[in-house]
Amino acid sequence: MIYRQATTFDLEALDKIHKEIFNEDNQRWFLLQINDSLYRIYLVKNKENDEVMGYISYQVVETTADMLYFAVKKSCQGQYAGSNLLGFSMEELKKDGVKKIALEVRQTNLKARNIYKKYGFVEMWVIKNYYPEFKEDGILYVWEDQAK
Ligand SMILES: CC(C)(COP(=O)(O)OP(=O)(O)OC[C@H]1O[C@@H](n2cnc3c(N)ncnc32)[C@H](O)[C@@H]1OP(=O)(O)O)[C@@H](O)C(=O)NCCC(=O)NCCS
């Protein structure tokens, strides 16, 4: 698998994955974010067939990054593309001076929560009714660079 920062050439592939996983159109935002140094979008590609398998995006303000989206297309899930992409993105953010990463996730999303825990994220607190459309609480996770 290949891991790298996304470029404008990846817009269509990113939007396709976003639509499949989150059921919404995000192309305009991807375009703005790819060209804005406040944002980072990283992707994972299959080396054999060049298929974009998933992406992860962040907003970075000084030394803190907020994860915006993390998605792997359904047909590519369960092959560690997501876990490895998270690890890759954390290393890249560290190189950029990021010391802290925060994210919110649905309480019932045990798969994502397990991955975050494996990569050193700590559960901070429950945000009541964070996802009103699903009538669900959110969990705030934070990773902090221990080397700081
Ligand atoms: C979350 C997501 C990005 C993960 O991508 P992925 O490539 O499928 O994930 P991986 O193959 O790397 O996951 C493997 C790890 O997931 C965890 N996992 C897998 N299936 C699980 C399950 N049914 N229950 C709990 N944990 C599970 C395990 O920790 C596993 O690692 P291990 O076998 O070493 O213990 C992907 O599933 C996805 O797009 N989900 C929908 C969108 C989403 O939930 N995004 C995150 C919140 S915004």
The ligand as an SDF file (V2000), in Angstrom:
LIG
                    3D

 48 50  0  0  0  0  0  0  0  0999 V2000
  -12.9660    2.9490   10.7760 C   0  0  0  0  0  0  0  0  0  0  0  0
  -12.3290    2.5860    9.4280 C   0  0  0  0  0  0  0  0  0  0  0  0
  -11.7100    3.8270    8.7920 C   0  0  0  0  0  0  0  0  0  0  0  0
  -11.2310    1.5330    9.6980 C   0  0  0  0  0  0  0  0  0  0  0  0
  -10.6340    1.1500    8.4800 O   0  0  0  0  0  0  0  0  0  0  0  0
  -10.2420   -0.3850    8.1670 P   0  0  0  0  0  0  0  0  0  0  0  0
   -9.2260   -0.3730    7.1030 O   0  0  0  0  0  0  0  0  0  0  0  0
  -11.4750   -1.1560    7.9480 O   0  0  0  0  0  0  0  0  0  0  0  0
   -9.6120   -0.8130    9.5630 O   0  0  0  0  0  0  0  0  0  0  0  0
   -8.4880   -1.9000    9.8600 P   0  0  0  0  0  0  0  0  0  0  0  0
   -8.5700   -3.0420    8.9020 O   0  0  0  0  0  0  0  0  0  0  0  0
   -7.1960   -1.2050    9.9830 O   0  0  0  0  0  0  0  0  0  0  0  0
   -8.9920   -2.3320   11.3170 O   0  0  0  0  0  0  0  0  0  0  0  0
   -8.3900   -3.3520   12.0230 C   0  0  0  0  0  0  0  0  0  0  0  0
   -8.6330   -3.1350   13.5160 C   0  0  0  0  0  0  0  0  0  0  0  0
   -9.9850   -2.7270   13.7300 O   0  0  0  0  0  0  0  0  0  0  0  0
  -10.4740   -3.2800   14.9510 C   0  0  0  0  0  0  0  0  0  0  0  0
  -11.6890   -4.0010   14.6000 N   0  0  0  0  0  0  0  0  0  0  0  0
  -11.9590   -4.6070   13.4210 C   0  0  0  0  0  0  0  0  0  0  0  0
  -13.2140   -5.1050   13.4180 N   0  0  0  0  0  0  0  0  0  0  0  0
  -13.7420   -4.8200   14.6170 C   0  0  0  0  0  0  0  0  0  0  0  0
  -15.0070   -5.0620   15.2240 C   0  0  0  0  0  0  0  0  0  0  0  0
  -15.9870   -5.6960   14.5690 N   0  0  0  0  0  0  0  0  0  0  0  0
  -15.2030   -4.6130   16.4990 N   0  0  0  0  0  0  0  0  0  0  0  0
  -14.2280   -3.9690   17.1540 C   0  0  0  0  0  0  0  0  0  0  0  0
  -12.9950   -3.6960   16.6190 N   0  0  0  0  0  0  0  0  0  0  0  0
  -12.7670   -4.1260   15.3710 C   0  0  0  0  0  0  0  0  0  0  0  0
   -9.3790   -4.0780   15.5370 C   0  0  0  0  0  0  0  0  0  0  0  0
   -8.6830   -3.2380   16.4650 O   0  0  0  0  0  0  0  0  0  0  0  0
   -8.4870   -4.3840   14.3420 C   0  0  0  0  0  0  0  0  0  0  0  0
   -7.1580   -4.5270   14.6830 O   0  0  0  0  0  0  0  0  0  0  0  0
   -6.6340   -5.9240   15.3450 P   0  0  0  0  0  0  0  0  0  0  0  0
   -7.1480   -7.0330   14.4670 O   0  0  0  0  0  0  0  0  0  0  0  0
   -5.1350   -5.7780   15.3160 O   0  0  0  0  0  0  0  0  0  0  0  0
   -7.1830   -5.9440   16.7290 O   0  0  0  0  0  0  0  0  0  0  0  0
  -13.3650    1.9550    8.4350 C   0  0  0  0  0  0  0  0  0  0  0  0
  -13.9100    0.8120    9.0210 O   0  0  0  0  0  0  0  0  0  0  0  0
  -14.4830    2.9110    8.0350 C   0  0  0  0  0  0  0  0  0  0  0  0
  -14.3720    3.6350    7.0470 O   0  0  0  0  0  0  0  0  0  0  0  0
  -15.5650    2.9060    8.8190 N   0  0  0  0  0  0  0  0  0  0  0  0
  -16.7210    3.7970    8.5290 C   0  0  0  0  0  0  0  0  0  0  0  0
  -16.4060    5.2430    8.8440 C   0  0  0  0  0  0  0  0  0  0  0  0
  -15.9320    5.4220   10.2660 C   0  0  0  0  0  0  0  0  0  0  0  0
  -16.4270    4.8110   11.1870 O   0  0  0  0  0  0  0  0  0  0  0  0
  -14.9250    6.3130   10.4530 N   0  0  0  0  0  0  0  0  0  0  0  0
  -14.3410    6.6010   11.7390 C   0  0  0  0  0  0  0  0  0  0  0  0
  -15.0980    7.5880   12.5120 C   0  0  0  0  0  0  0  0  0  0  0  0
  -15.3030    9.1050   11.6420 S   0  0  0  0  0  0  0  0  0  0  0  0
  1  2  1  0
  2  3  1  0
  2  4  1  0
  2 36  1  0
  4  5  1  0
  5  6  1  0
  6  7  2  0
  6  8  1  0
  6  9  1  0
  9 10  1  0
 10 11  2  0
 10 12  1  0
 10 13  1  0
 13 14  1  0
 14 15  1  0
 15 16  1  0
 15 30  1  0
 16 17  1  0
 17 18  1  0
 17 28  1  0
 18 19  1  0
 18 27  1  0
 19 20  2  0
 20 21  1  0
 21 22  1  0
 21 27  2  0
 22 23  1  0
 22 24  2  0
 24 25  1  0
 25 26  2  0
 26 27  1  0
 28 29  1  0
 28 30  1  0
 30 31  1  0
 31 32  1  0
 32 33  2  0
 32 34  1  0
 32 35  1  0
 36 37  1  0
 36 38  1  0
 38 39  2  0
 38 40  1  0
 40 41  1  0
 41 42  1  0
 42 43  1  0
 43 44  2  0
 43 45  1  0
 45 46  1  0
 46 47  1  0
 47 48  1  0
M  END
$$$$
